Amino acid sequence: VVNTPILNVRSDPNTSANIVREANQGDQFEVLDRSADGGWIQLGENGQALGWASADYLQVSAGDAGVSTGAPAGDQAVAEQPATVQPSGPPAGGYLPSTMLSPDYGAQAFLWWKPEVAHRDLELMKNGGFNWVKQAFAWETIEGAGKGQYDWSVADRVVRDVNASGLKLLARVSSDPEKTNFWPGPPPGNAGNFAEFVGALAARYNCTAQAVGCIQAFQIWNEPNLAREWGNNQPSPAQYADFLRQAYSAIKAVNPNAIVISAGMAPTGTNDNTAMPDDVFYEQMYQAMGSSNGYFDMLGVHGAGFAAPPELDPAEAAANKDKYGGYRFFAFRHVEDIRAIMERYGDSGKKIVLLEFGWTFDSVNASYKWHGADAGIDQFVQADYLKRAYQYAAANWPWVGLMSLLTMPNVDWLDDGNPQDEEQYWWAIMDPSPTDVRMRAAFIVLCDYFNEVQFNLYCPYDPDPSRRGQR
């Protein structure tokens, strides 16, 4: 008996063999043989061999062809995903529209490699009052084998899981700068190939009844104001603008309702061959575009708060170097500086999306603890600052859309046994765990706030049972 939602049946007992059919949870087959290593079972019907399937995802009766019992039904086993998934139509009620509240509530999540953790985290986010989840779709993971050789297996599952959860999906589409042997080469020379890839991605998940699923919004690349994110080339706003234009056209050709968001920029005061300050980059990008029409629907911005409370004027962060760092970008409200650039170039009709923002309470990593634990920020201050950031935006920023915070946890941080060495560990609103739910103060505080302002509810995860349900 198949005990996982989708099981690939292959021509031979290995993952490189051709898929000859797919089986669904509950399907029953005869057991004809087992591979020498015990990991694969040959399935049949009426004595005729059908193919081989992983024993991990089958419940085998003890009497079947002398084959020992596999994983018990109900185990949290993760099936190998099929190479392709056929459209099954939208979830009940249809796909969610590509619209945003002002502000809207979301977070970066890590849904790619561990489906059981992804399902858990999506449920937590939905119940926590989040409306959007941001997930990276790494180009080299999907098309890394060569031009047009798409492996949609994991992407299909991620998109469908998000669609089923009742959250909207923002796909960050980029490639890992450390993947130096990725076939198209680095930007900006790969702009045409990237546009064709993101067009294929948008077409597959274009939110129609014939689509495999729905991606409501796309972020085009990440932090191109850093050379290490731009193929180790000097950052070029004009080159990125052309890169963005090609991607925008490809997406809109297959899903005109999708929201296309420009990349957020890294906060930096460096202006040389290795980096460019975000405000300088945006200014030159607008000069290169002439008009943002045909380039993006919303402007992506990064808005870390560093050592400053969310309401602090950027001028004070610049004036008080010892306390706040000495640059305007060390204040959350530096986002207002970027908004001023938009308005100066006649773009006041478009929204800003905060693709990353938050506060760390890092007490370990020297590059971050100066604005974390050394600045008096612990997880409770982090929680307070995050809530106040949303409140400040609601009161003062009618031009802001999604505010996607850093971050839901990534259980892969546990792999080397020292998750605290991972910088993002300290930004997260939960502890990483593949089995237990370990909410930090920020998750509970935001869950309560999001549920209050949207539904007049308490957080369903509040430790105090009297503070659950209707207010």
N, C-alpha and C positions, 0 to 999 in steps of 0.2 A: 504494500500500500504506500503510495506517495504521501509523505508527510510535510511537504513544503509547497508554497503556492504555485511555483513553476519549476519544472524539472526538465533539463535537457537530456534527451536520449541520443547517444552517439553511436557511430558505426563501429568504433573500437574503444577499448577501455583506457582512454586518455583524453585530456581536455583539448588536444590538438585535432582530434578526429572530427569528422563532419557531423553536424546535428541532423539526425534523420527524422526526428519528431519531437514535439513537446508534450509533456504530461502535466496534469493538474492535480492539485491536492485531492486525495481521496481515490484517485484512479488505482485500479488493482490489476496486477499482471502476474503471470507465472514466472518463477525463478528457474532459469535453465542452467546457469553456471555462475561461478565467481572467479575473478581474476586471481593470479597467483599471489599477489600481495594483499588480497582481501578487500581492496578499496573499491572495486567495481563489481556490479551484478549484471548478468545478462538477463534481459527481460524478454518474455514471449507471450504469445496468445495462441491458444489451441495448438501448442507444440511448435509453433513457428517463431523463430528468433526475430525480435524487433530491433534490438540494439542494447547498448550498455549505458548504465546510469550509476552515479556515485552512490555507494552504500550508505553514506551519511544521511541521505535524505529519503530513505526507504525504511518502513517498518516491515520486517520480514518474519513470517511465522516460522517457528522453530522446526517444523516438519518439512518446509519447502526445500526440496532437493538437497537436504543436509546442510543448508546454509544457516549460519548462526545469525542471531537477531542483530539488526542494525540499531540505529539511534531510535529511542522510544518516541512515540507520537507525542507531540506537545513540546519537545525540546526546542530551544531557541536556535535551531540550525539555520544557516544562511545558505541558500541555494546559489549555485553558479548561475548567473543571469543569462538569459538567452541573447543571441547575437542581435536579434531584432524583435520588436514587439508590434503586433498588429493593432491598429486603432480599435479601441473598445468604446469610444464615445466619451463625452464629458461625465463627471460625477453627477449624482442627483442634484438637480437645481442648476446645472450648467457651470461652466468655468466662471471664476470671479472676474469682474471687469478690471481693465488697466486704469484704475483711478486711485488717487491718494487723498487722504485727509491732510489737514494742515494744523499741527504736524501729524504725521502718521508714525506708527510704532513698529519697529522691526529690529532684527539683530542678525549678525553673521552667525552661521551655523556650519557644522561639519557633518554632512549627510552622506558622503560618498562611499566609504569603504565598509561601514558596519551598519547594515540595515536595521538591526534590532535597536541600536542606539539612536539611529535616525528617527525611527518610529516613536520612541520614547520622547525624544527632544521636541519633535513636532507637536506631540500632544501637550507637553508642558507649555510650549510657546502659545498654542491656541488657547488653552485654558488660562494662561497668564495674561491674556488680553493683547498679545502681539497680533498684528495683521499681516506683516511681511516677514519673509525669511530670505536672507541673502546667502547664496551658495556659489562657490567658485566652480566654473566649468573650464578645466584646463585644456587648452587646445591640444597639447601633445598627448594627453590621455585619450582623446577621442579620435584624432586624425594623425597620430604620431607615426603610424606605420607607412604613410605615404599619401600622396595627393589623392583625395577622394576615397581613401580607405577608412571609412568611418566605423568605429566601434561604439555603438549607441547603447551597449548592454547596461552599463551602470547609469548612464544619463537617463535612460527610459525609466528605470526604477525610481531614481531621485525625483524626477518631474512628476511622475504619477503619485508618489508618496506625498509630495507637497500639495498637489491638487486635491487629493483625498482628505488631507488634513484640514482644509478650509482656510489655509493661508495663501497669500499671493507670493509669487516667486520673482526675485530679482537675481538674475544670472550675471555674475562677474565673469566676463569672458576675456581671458588673457593666457599667457604661457609663463611657466616657471623660468625665471632668468637663469637658473642653474642648469637647465636642460640644454647644454651648449651644443649637443649633437642633434637637436630636433631638426627635421629635414628642411623646413622652409627658410631657415636662417633667421637672424634677428631683425627687429624693426630698424628703420622704416622700410627696408627693402622688401619685406614680406607683406606689405599692405594689401596687395591684390589677393594673395592667397588667404590672408586673414578674412577679408571681406567675403570671399566665397565660402569659407568655413562658417562664419557667423550667419551668413545667409542660409546655409543648409541647416544650421541649428534652429534658426527662427522659423524656417519652413516646417521642420519636423514637429515643432511645438507651437504652432501658430493659433491655437485656441479655437479652431473650428471643429465641427463634429467629425471630420475626417482625420484630424490630427492625432498623434500619439499622446499629446498632452498640451499643456499651456504654460508658457513663460510670459509673464505680464510685462517684464522690464529687463533691459539689458544694460549693463555697465561695460563700456568699451575701453579695455585695458586698465592698467593700474599704475599710478604714480610715474607717468612718463617724464616728469621733471627731474628724475634721477637717472643718471647714465646707466646704472646697473639694471634698471627696468626698461631701458631703451637700447638694448643690444650693445651696451658699453660704448655707445655713441654719445656725443655731447647732446644734451636735451635740446630739442628744436620744436618750439610751439607751432611753427608753420608746417613741419613734417607731421606732427601729431594731428593737426587740423585736417590735413589731407587723408591721413589714416582713418580718422573719425568719419569724414565725409563718405568715404567708400563703404565703411561698415554701415552707416546710417542708410544709405541707398539700398544696400543688400537686404537689410532687415525690413525696411518699409515696403519693398517690392513683394514680400511674402506675408507680411503682417502689418498693415498700415496702422493698426490700433496699438501696437507695442510701444512702450515708452523707451526711448533711447537716451541714455544718460552718459555724459562725458566722464572720463576718468577723474577720480579725486587725486589731488596732488599731496606729496609729502610735505610736512612742515619743515622748513630748513632756511637758514640764513646764508647758506653757501651759494655763491654765484660764480661758477667757473665751469670747466669742462665736465665736472662730475655731477653737478646739481644746479638747479635754478630755483629761487624762491617762488612760492606758489603764486603770489600776487603778480610778480613779474611775468611768470608763465601765462597766467590768464590774460593779462593785458596784451601780450604779444600774440596770443592765440586769437583774441578778438580782432586785432589788427589784420591778421592773416585771413580770417574768415570774411571780414567785411560785414556779414550778417550771419547770425547763428542758424538761420533757416536752412535746412538741408544738412545740418551737422549734428544737432541734438535737440531733444525736446525739453530736457532739464539739465542743469549744470551740476555736475558732481563735485563735492567738496569734502575734505577731511577736516574734522574739528576737534582734535584732542584738547583737553582742558589743562593738562600739565599740573602745575602746582596751584593754579588759580581757581577760586570758586567760579561757578558758571556766570555770575552776574558781573564779574570784574571787567572794567573798561580796558581794552587793549592798550591804551595809552599808559595805564598804570603798570601793566606787565612790562612794557618797554622801558619805563622810567625806573623801575625797581628791579635791577638785575639780580641782586643778592637773593631776593625772595621769590621772584617770578621768572627770571631768566633773561630779561633784557631785550626781548623782541615782542612785537605785537602778536605774532602767531602763537605765543605761549599763553594766550587767552582764548577760551572757547568762543568768545564774541568776535574773534578775528574773522569769523564767517561774515560779519557785517562789512568788513573791508572788501571781501570778494563780491558781496552784493552791490557795493558802490561801483565796482568796475562794471558789472552787468548793466547797471542803470546808466552809467556814463556812455555806454555803447548802445543805448536804446533797447536793452533787453529786459526791461522791467516786467514784461508780460509772461516771462518764464520763471519757473520755480527753481530753487536750489534743493538738491537732495544731499543730505549728510550721509555719505557712504560709509564713513567710519567716524566714531567719536566715543569719548569715554574718559575715564580716569583710572590709572593704575595705582595699586598700593604695594608695588614691588619693594621688597626689603633686601633683595639679594643681588640683583644685576646693577652694576655701577652706573650704566648708561641711563637707567630709569629710576633708580631709587631716590635720586635727588628730588624728583617731583612726585614720588610715591611716599614711602614710609618716612623718609627724611623730611618731607614737607608736612608731616602730620596726617597723611591720608591712610586710613585703614579701610577695611571693607564696609564699615558703617558710614564713614565719610563719603566713600565712593557711592554708596547707595543714595545718600542724601543729595550729592551733587548731580547724579544722573536724573533723579526726579526733578530737581530744581532746573536742570537744563531743559527738560520737556516743558515745564511750567513757564520758563522764561520765553521759550520759542512760541508757546501758545499765546502769550500776552503781547509779544513784540514783533514776531516774524510772520506776518500773513503770507509771505512769499516762500515759506519753507514747505516742503513736502515730507517725504519719508525721512526719518532720523534713525538710521541703522547703527545700533551701538556695537561696540566691541565688548564682549562677544559671548556666545554660548561656548561651552568647553569642547575641546578636542581630546578624545580619550587616547589618541596616539601620543600625547604628551607624556603618557605613562611608560612608553616603550623602553626608555633608557633608565628608568628607575629614579630619575631626578626631574620631575615635572616642574619644580620651582625654578629650574634653570631656563625654562622656556619663557620668553618675555610675555607672551600673550596669556600665560597662566594667571598673571596678576591683574589683567584687565577683565577676566571672565566673571560672569555673574553666577556661576556654579562651579563646584569642584569637578574635575574630570573623573568619571567612574563608569566602567562598562556595565555595572550591575546595580549600584545604589544611586538614588537621587539625593544629591548633596547640594541643596540650595544655599547660596550665600545671601547676605542681607539684601544685596541689590535686587536679586530676583523677587524676593517677597515684597519689597517696597514698590518696585515697578509693577508687579502683578496687581497689587492693591490699587495703585494709582490708575493703571490702564483700565481695570475693571470698574473703578469708580466713575471715571470721566466718560466712559463709553456706555456702561450698562447699569450704573448705580448698584453695583455688586461689590462685595468684599472679595479678596483673593481666595480661591478655593483651597489654597495650600497654606493659609495662615496657621501658624502653630496654635493659635487660640481658637478652639472650635466655635466659640461664640461669635467670632468675626469671620463668618462664612455665609454665603448666600446673599439675600437681598439686604441692602442697607436700610 
